[in-house]
Amino acid sequence: MATKVLVIGACGQIGTELTMKLREIHGGENVIASDIRHGNEEIMNSGPFETLDAMNKGQIEDICIHYEVNEVYLMAAMLSATGEKFPKKAWSLNMDSLMHVLDIAKEGKIDKIFWPSSIAVFGPTTPKEQTPQHTIMEPTTVYGISKQTGERWCEYYHQKYGVDVRSIRYPGLISWKTLPGGGTTDYAVDIFHKAVEDGKYNCFLKSDTALPMMYMEDAVRATVEIMNAANDDIKIRSSYNLSGMSFTPDEIAAEIKKHIPDFTIAYEPDFRQTIADSWPSSIDDSPAQKDWEWKRKYELSNMVVEMLSQLK
């Protein structure tokens, strides 16, 4: 029997590319994209689409039953920078949507869930270099608090009710296909667009702020791989650390200059600097490597080449 997949938040930065990848794997008709708003033409024309409010459990349930869904990828969330402007709204969206999906799985209506966590679960007291899988977590943003709480619920539902839920702590994600959605690591996407369009960029972080990042192709592949892994290989049911690369605005600017020699960068740190300062600068993902054989493909240099060639 074909796997039937529902992607909630299919029109967001990750959702868009993940949905297309899943349609490639399972067939367009077997992957239902859903979001509160319509997506790009590619999403709308390559398979079924449902308008869905992730905070409405009845709506999620109806779609799952109608399409006989086995797997749900819950990608809807309010990210770090936007969440600081609307804290209660961010908390409600990020938590309610997860509880609805966990409950639907607990009731036996779906078999498997993917839910993304984030490096935002860490805080200023977390070891910054090579942040371990298990460590102090005292997040200072609503986004981080909601993701940390979500991790605890995922583990609880797995242990108590046997819910097959899998998760990755995404670092900052970089893609040329979709514009960023209000996160603190967004500068690493924006910088490419501005480099190609204007030849200059005003960065909202300090020049030496190192943050963990990942090229979207690696992130999508990791998501598919953790969902395809054998049940027994998934030892961590809160969320796995995942590492791609770490760099500073200064380092990415230098790499871009190799291809666009006249490119210039200026620095005007804003409120997002405080958020970035509370996060790790590099991540240890050895458990993911060991448990489900995760390997990254992209480093800074080959990612910059790829981004610039695609945007040009």
C-alpha positions as CSV (number, residue, x, y, z in Angstrom):
1,M,0.0,0.0,0.0
2,A,1.3,3.5,-0.9
3,T,2.4,5.7,2.0
4,K,0.1,8.7,2.3
5,V,1.7,11.8,3.6
6,L,0.3,15.1,5.0
7,V,2.6,18.1,5.2
8,I,1.3,20.8,7.5
9,G,2.9,24.2,6.8
10,A,3.8,23.1,3.2
11,C,4.3,26.6,2.0
12,G,7.0,27.7,4.4
13,Q,10.7,27.8,3.9
14,I,11.3,24.1,4.7
15,G,7.8,22.9,3.9
16,T,8.0,23.9,0.2
17,E,11.2,22.0,-0.6
18,L,10.3,19.0,1.6
19,T,6.9,18.6,0.0
20,M,8.4,18.5,-3.5
21,K,11.0,16.0,-2.3
22,L,8.3,13.8,-0.8
23,R,6.2,14.0,-3.9
24,E,9.3,12.9,-5.9
25,I,9.6,9.8,-3.6
26,H,6.0,8.8,-2.9
27,G,4.2,10.2,-6.1
28,G,2.5,13.6,-6.3
29,E,-1.0,12.2,-5.5
30,N,0.2,10.6,-2.3
31,V,1.6,13.8,-0.6
32,I,-1.1,16.2,0.6
33,A,0.3,19.8,1.0
34,S,-1.6,22.0,3.5
35,D,-1.2,25.5,4.8
36,I,-3.2,28.5,5.9
37,R,-2.4,30.1,2.6
38,H,-1.8,28.9,-1.0
39,G,1.8,28.2,-2.0
40,N,3.8,28.6,-5.2
41,E,2.6,27.2,-8.5
42,E,4.9,24.1,-8.2
43,I,3.2,23.1,-4.8
44,M,-0.3,23.8,-6.1
45,N,0.0,22.0,-9.4
46,S,2.1,18.9,-8.4
47,G,-0.4,17.2,-6.1
48,P,-3.4,17.7,-3.7
49,F,-3.6,20.9,-1.6
50,E,-5.8,21.6,1.4
51,T,-6.3,25.0,3.2
52,L,-5.6,24.1,6.8
53,D,-5.3,25.9,10.1
54,A,-2.7,23.9,12.1
55,M,-4.5,25.0,15.4
56,N,-7.7,23.3,14.3
57,K,-7.5,19.6,15.4
58,G,-10.8,18.7,13.7
59,Q,-9.5,20.0,10.3
60,I,-6.3,18.0,10.6
61,E,-8.2,14.9,11.6
62,D,-10.7,15.2,8.7
63,I,-7.9,15.5,6.1
64,C,-6.1,12.5,7.7
65,I,-9.2,10.4,7.5
66,H,-10.3,11.6,4.0
67,Y,-6.9,10.8,2.4
68,E,-6.1,7.8,4.7
69,V,-2.8,9.5,5.8
70,N,-0.1,7.4,7.5
71,E,2.6,10.0,8.0
72,V,2.4,13.7,9.1
73,Y,5.2,16.2,8.8
74,L,4.3,19.2,11.0
75,M,6.3,22.1,9.6
76,A,4.0,25.0,10.7
77,A,5.6,27.3,13.3
78,M,6.3,30.9,14.2
79,L,10.1,31.4,14.2
80,S,12.4,33.1,16.6
81,A,12.4,36.8,15.5
82,T,8.7,36.9,14.6
83,G,7.9,35.0,17.8
84,E,9.5,37.7,20.0
85,K,7.0,40.2,18.5
86,F,4.0,38.0,19.2
87,P,5.0,35.8,22.2
88,K,1.6,34.3,23.1
89,K,0.6,33.8,19.5
90,A,3.9,32.0,18.8
91,W,3.4,29.8,21.9
92,S,-0.2,28.9,20.9
93,L,0.7,28.0,17.3
94,N,3.8,26.1,18.1
95,M,2.3,24.1,21.0
96,D,-1.3,23.5,20.0
97,S,-0.4,22.2,16.5
98,L,2.0,19.7,18.0
99,M,-0.5,18.5,20.7
100,H,-3.2,18.0,18.0
101,V,-0.9,15.8,15.9
102,L,0.4,13.8,18.8
103,D,-3.2,13.1,20.0
104,I,-4.3,12.0,16.5
105,A,-1.4,9.5,16.5
106,K,-2.2,8.4,20.1
107,E,-5.7,7.7,18.9
108,G,-4.3,5.4,16.2
109,K,-5.3,7.5,13.3
110,I,-1.8,8.0,11.9
111,D,1.4,5.9,12.2
112,K,4.3,8.3,12.2
113,I,5.1,12.0,12.8
114,F,8.0,14.2,11.9
115,W,8.2,17.4,14.0
116,P,11.1,19.8,13.7
117,S,12.9,21.2,16.7
118,S,15.7,23.8,16.5
119,I,19.0,25.0,18.0
120,A,16.8,27.6,19.7
121,V,16.2,25.1,22.4
122,F,19.7,26.0,23.7
123,G,20.4,29.1,25.7
124,P,23.2,31.3,27.0
125,T,24.2,28.7,29.7
126,T,24.6,25.9,27.1
127,P,28.2,25.0,26.1
128,K,28.7,27.1,22.9
129,E,31.3,25.0,21.1
130,Q,30.4,21.5,19.8
131,T,27.1,21.6,21.8
132,P,26.4,18.1,22.9
133,Q,23.2,16.2,22.4
134,H,22.3,16.1,26.1
135,T,23.2,19.4,27.8
136,I,21.8,22.4,29.7
137,M,18.9,23.9,27.9
138,E,17.7,27.3,29.2
139,P,16.2,29.0,26.1
140,T,15.5,32.7,26.2
141,T,13.1,33.1,23.2
142,V,9.5,32.0,23.0
143,Y,10.4,29.9,19.9
144,G,13.1,28.1,21.9
145,I,10.8,27.6,24.9
146,S,8.1,26.2,22.7
147,K,10.6,23.9,20.9
148,Q,12.1,22.6,24.2
149,T,8.6,21.9,25.6
150,G,7.7,20.2,22.3
151,E,10.7,17.9,22.6
152,R,9.6,16.8,26.1
153,W,6.0,16.1,24.8
154,C,7.4,14.1,21.9
155,E,9.4,11.9,24.2
156,Y,6.5,11.6,26.6
157,Y,4.0,10.5,23.9
158,H,6.6,8.0,22.6
159,Q,7.3,6.5,26.1
160,K,3.7,6.6,27.4
161,Y,1.6,5.8,24.3
162,G,4.1,4.3,21.8
163,V,3.7,7.2,19.3
164,D,6.3,7.0,16.6
165,V,7.5,10.6,16.5
166,R,10.9,11.7,15.1
167,S,12.6,15.0,15.3
168,I,15.7,17.0,14.3
169,R,17.1,20.2,15.8
170,Y,17.6,22.2,12.7
171,P,20.4,24.8,12.6
172,G,19.9,27.9,10.5
173,L,18.7,26.8,7.0
174,I,19.9,28.3,3.7
175,S,18.0,28.0,0.5
176,W,17.7,29.8,-2.9
177,K,14.2,28.6,-3.6
178,T,12.2,30.3,-0.8
179,L,12.6,33.5,1.1
180,P,13.3,33.2,4.8
181,G,10.4,33.3,7.3
182,G,11.4,35.5,10.2
183,G,14.3,33.7,11.9
184,T,17.5,35.0,13.4
185,T,19.7,33.0,10.9
186,D,17.8,34.6,7.9
187,Y,20.8,36.9,7.2
188,A,22.6,33.9,5.6
189,V,19.9,33.7,3.0
190,D,19.3,37.4,2.5
191,I,23.0,38.1,2.0
192,F,23.0,36.1,-1.3
193,H,19.9,37.9,-2.7
194,K,21.5,41.3,-1.9
195,A,24.9,40.3,-3.2
196,V,23.4,39.3,-6.5
197,E,20.9,42.3,-6.8
198,D,22.8,45.2,-5.2
199,G,26.4,44.0,-4.5
200,K,26.1,45.1,-0.9
201,Y,24.4,44.0,2.3
202,N,23.6,45.5,5.7
203,C,23.8,42.7,8.3
204,F,21.7,42.7,11.5
205,L,24.3,40.6,13.4
206,K,27.9,41.4,14.4
207,S,30.7,40.4,12.0
208,D,32.1,37.7,14.3
209,T,28.8,35.9,15.3
210,A,29.3,32.2,14.5
211,L,26.1,30.2,14.1
212,P,25.4,26.6,13.1
213,M,23.9,26.5,9.5
214,M,22.9,24.0,7.0
215,Y,22.2,24.0,3.2
216,M,18.5,23.2,2.6
217,E,19.3,20.2,0.5
218,D,21.1,18.5,3.4
219,A,18.2,19.4,5.8
220,V,15.6,17.9,3.5
221,R,17.7,14.8,3.0
222,A,18.2,14.4,6.8
223,T,14.4,14.7,7.3
224,V,13.7,12.0,4.8
225,E,16.4,9.7,6.1
226,I,15.3,9.9,9.8
227,M,11.8,9.1,8.7
228,N,13.0,6.1,6.6
229,A,15.2,4.8,9.4
230,A,14.2,1.5,11.1
231,N,12.1,2.2,14.3
232,D,14.8,0.5,16.5
233,D,17.5,2.8,15.2
234,I,15.8,5.9,16.5
235,K,17.2,6.0,20.0
236,I,16.4,9.7,20.8
237,R,12.7,10.6,20.8
238,S,13.1,14.2,21.9
239,S,15.1,15.6,19.0
240,Y,18.5,14.9,17.4
241,N,21.3,17.4,17.1
242,L,22.1,18.0,13.4
243,S,25.2,19.8,12.1
244,G,26.0,21.2,8.8
245,M,28.6,24.0,9.0
246,S,29.3,27.0,11.2
247,F,30.4,30.4,10.0
248,T,30.3,34.1,10.8
249,P,28.9,36.9,8.6
250,D,32.5,37.9,8.0
251,E,33.4,34.5,6.7
252,I,30.4,34.1,4.4
253,A,31.0,37.6,3.0
254,A,34.7,36.7,2.3
255,E,33.5,33.6,0.5
256,I,31.0,35.6,-1.6
257,K,33.7,38.1,-2.5
258,K,35.7,35.3,-4.2
259,H,32.8,35.2,-6.8
260,I,31.6,38.8,-6.6
261,P,34.8,40.8,-5.9
262,D,33.1,44.2,-5.5
263,F,30.6,42.9,-2.8
264,T,30.6,44.9,0.4
265,I,29.0,44.2,3.8
266,A,28.2,46.7,6.7
267,Y,27.0,45.8,10.2
268,E,24.1,47.2,12.1
269,P,23.2,44.7,14.9
270,D,19.6,44.9,16.1
271,F,17.5,42.9,18.6
272,R,18.3,39.6,16.8
273,Q,21.9,39.9,18.0
274,T,20.8,39.1,21.5
275,I,19.0,36.0,20.2
276,A,22.1,34.9,18.3
277,D,24.3,35.4,21.3
278,S,22.2,32.9,23.3
279,W,22.7,30.2,20.7
280,P,25.5,27.7,20.1
281,S,28.3,28.4,17.6
282,S,28.8,24.8,16.6
283,I,26.9,21.5,17.2
284,D,28.0,17.9,17.9
285,D,25.7,15.5,16.0
286,S,27.6,12.3,16.6
287,P,24.4,10.5,17.9
288,A,22.6,11.1,14.5
289,Q,25.7,9.9,12.7
290,K,25.8,6.7,14.8
291,D,22.1,5.9,15.1
292,W,20.8,6.6,11.5
293,E,24.1,7.2,9.6
294,W,23.6,10.9,9.0
295,K,26.3,12.5,6.8
296,R,26.4,16.1,5.6
297,K,27.3,17.0,2.0
298,Y,27.7,20.7,2.0
299,E,30.4,22.9,3.5
300,L,30.5,26.8,3.2
301,S,32.5,26.9,0.0
302,N,30.4,24.5,-2.1
303,M,27.2,26.0,-0.7
304,V,28.2,29.5,-1.7
305,V,28.9,28.3,-5.3
306,E,25.6,26.6,-5.4
307,M,23.6,29.5,-4.0
308,L,25.2,32.1,-6.3
309,S,24.8,30.0,-9.5
310,Q,21.1,29.3,-8.7
311,L,20.3,32.9,-7.9
312,K,22.1,34.3,-10.9
